[in-house]
Amino acid sequence: MNTYPLLRALLFRLEPETAHRFTFNLLDQAARTPWCGWAGRQVPDDPISLMGIELPNRVGLAAGLDKNGAHIDALACLGFGFIEIGTVTPRPQPGNPRPRLFRLPDAGALINRMGFNNEGMEALLANVAARRSRTPIGINIGKNFDTPNERAIDDYRLGLRQAHRLADYITVNISSPNTKNLRALQAADQFGPLLQALRQEKEQTDRENGRVVPVVVKIAPDLDEQAVRDVARLLADEGMDGVIATNTTIERTAVAGLPHAEEAGGLSGRPVRAASTAVIRQLRDALPRGFCIIGVGGIHSPEAAQEKIDAGADAVQLYTGFIYEGPELIGQISRALRDARHSASHQTE
Ligand SMILES: Cc1cc2nc3c(=O)[nH]c(=O)nc-3n(C[C@H](O)[C@H](O)[C@H](O)COP(=O)(O)O)c2cc1C
C-alpha cells in the first residue's frame, strides 16, 4: 500500500521549508534501520554506464533538495540511481529571505527563490567524505551571490577544482533564475569563455588527481531554439561531457491566476514538463551522437520520464514530482524505463 498520500497531506499542512526539515529528520533516522535495505530493493535494477559512471538505474535526484550533501545516505536508501547535491558555492551564504518556497498544488508545481542557500564547499565535501552509501554523486556548483559576473569564472574554476576529488560528475549551474544575472552566462559571448576556462581547469585537475571526472552544464528551459543550438555547439566544441535540461522556468502562463503564481523565482513541476522536453529534443538534434543528456522537469509519472527518454535523454532526474508523488515514483519509473528498453530490444532482435 502506498502510504505517501497520507504523509503528504500532513506535510503539506506545514510551511514548505519546515516540511523539508521534518522529512529529512525522519529519513535520516530511518536510514539507520533495516527499512533502508528494504526501501532500496523496491527499485528494480536498470543499470547503465553514463559518461563512464556505472549507475544502478536511470532515475536520479535533481539538485537543490540536498544542497549541502547532508542526507546522502538517507536519499540513497530510497534507491535513486544517482544523487546530485548542491548547488554549492565556494563560500557559505544564507540565500534569500523567507518565505522563498511556495506550493501550487492545483498545478503540481513549486515556485522557489532560495538563492543558493548553502553551507559552502568545505562543509559539503566533509559530508560527502563521511557518507557510507556508494550511490554515484554529482556535485552541482554555482557562484556566490556577491561575486560579480566578471569574476564568475573564478568561482566556477574553484568549485570544479575543489569538488573534483570526491564527485563522480560535476554540474555547472548557470541556469538558476535566483542569482542576479546568472543566466546571462548562457549567452554565447560569456558561455564560450566560461567553458574554455572550465575545460582548462578540468584537464589540469584530471591530470593532478589521476582521475577523469565528467563535467556537465545545466541549462534553463527558457532558451529559444537558436540559443539552444548555440549552447549545444559550444558544449560540444569545448569538450563538455553532458548537459542537464532543464532548470526551473520564469514563465508563468501555465499557472496564471493560481495562488502564489506571481511570486518571483523559478517554477518547477508539471508546468515545466513540455518546455523541458522540447529543449531536450532540440539538444539531441544539435549535439553529436553519444553526447550525454540528463532530462529533468515535470517528471511526475513513468510516462513523463519515458517522454524525456524518447526525446533523447539518457537518464532522468526528479525534484518536484518526488515531493508530490513520494519515493514510490523512483521504482515505478525505473521499472517502466527498464521494461520499455527490454521490449524495444526484443523488437529489434
Ligand atoms: C526548491 C527548489 C530548489 C532548487 N534548487 C536548485 C539548485 O540549487 N540547483 C539547481 O541546479 N537546480 C535547483 N532546482 C531545480 C531542480 O533541480 C530541477 O531542475 C527543476 O526543479 C525542474 O525539475 P522538477 O520539475 O522535477 O522539479 C531547485 C528546484 C526546487 C523546486
The ligand as an SDF file (V2000), in Angstrom:
LIG
                    3D

 31 33  0  0  0  0  0  0  0  0999 V2000
   13.1120   24.2500   -4.0560 C   0  0  0  0  0  0  0  0  0  0  0  0
   13.9790   24.0020   -5.2630 C   0  0  0  0  0  0  0  0  0  0  0  0
   15.3460   24.2670   -5.1750 C   0  0  0  0  0  0  0  0  0  0  0  0
   16.1680   24.0500   -6.2830 C   0  0  0  0  0  0  0  0  0  0  0  0
   17.5000   24.2930   -6.1670 N   0  0  0  0  0  0  0  0  0  0  0  0
   18.3110   24.0260   -7.2100 C   0  0  0  0  0  0  0  0  0  0  0  0
   19.7030   24.2190   -7.1030 C   0  0  0  0  0  0  0  0  0  0  0  0
   20.2300   24.6040   -6.0460 O   0  0  0  0  0  0  0  0  0  0  0  0
   20.4790   23.9630   -8.1920 N   0  0  0  0  0  0  0  0  0  0  0  0
   19.9560   23.5180   -9.3710 C   0  0  0  0  0  0  0  0  0  0  0  0
   20.7070   23.2780  -10.3130 O   0  0  0  0  0  0  0  0  0  0  0  0
   18.6240   23.2970   -9.5020 N   0  0  0  0  0  0  0  0  0  0  0  0
   17.8140   23.5430   -8.4540 C   0  0  0  0  0  0  0  0  0  0  0  0
   16.4620   23.3240   -8.5850 N   0  0  0  0  0  0  0  0  0  0  0  0
   15.9340   22.8810   -9.8920 C   0  0  0  0  0  0  0  0  0  0  0  0
   15.6900   21.3700   -9.9520 C   0  0  0  0  0  0  0  0  0  0  0  0
   16.9010   20.6620   -9.7770 O   0  0  0  0  0  0  0  0  0  0  0  0
   15.0710   20.9920  -11.3100 C   0  0  0  0  0  0  0  0  0  0  0  0
   15.9860   21.2560  -12.3350 O   0  0  0  0  0  0  0  0  0  0  0  0
   13.7730   21.7320  -11.6090 C   0  0  0  0  0  0  0  0  0  0  0  0
   13.0190   21.9080  -10.4400 O   0  0  0  0  0  0  0  0  0  0  0  0
   12.9230   21.0280  -12.6580 C   0  0  0  0  0  0  0  0  0  0  0  0
   12.6120   19.7180  -12.2460 O   0  0  0  0  0  0  0  0  0  0  0  0
   11.2350   19.3120  -11.4810 P   0  0  0  0  0  0  0  0  0  0  0  0
   10.1010   19.8490  -12.2890 O   0  0  0  0  0  0  0  0  0  0  0  0
   11.2760   17.8180  -11.3700 O   0  0  0  0  0  0  0  0  0  0  0  0
   11.3080   19.9580  -10.1400 O   0  0  0  0  0  0  0  0  0  0  0  0
   15.6110   23.5460   -7.4910 C   0  0  0  0  0  0  0  0  0  0  0  0
   14.2420   23.2810   -7.5600 C   0  0  0  0  0  0  0  0  0  0  0  0
   13.4190   23.4980   -6.4760 C   0  0  0  0  0  0  0  0  0  0  0  0
   11.9520   23.2010   -6.5840 C   0  0  0  0  0  0  0  0  0  0  0  0
  1  2  1  0
  2  3  1  0
  2 30  2  0
  3  4  2  0
  4  5  1  0
  4 28  1  0
  5  6  2  0
  6  7  1  0
  6 13  1  0
  7  8  2  0
  7  9  1  0
  9 10  1  0
 10 11  2  0
 10 12  1  0
 12 13  2  0
 13 14  1  0
 14 15  1  0
 14 28  1  0
 15 16  1  0
 16 17  1  0
 16 18  1  0
 18 19  1  0
 18 20  1  0
 20 21  1  0
 20 22  1  0
 22 23  1  0
 23 24  1  0
 24 25  2  0
 24 26  1  0
 24 27  1  0
 28 29  2  0
 29 30  1  0
 30 31  1  0
M  END
$$$$
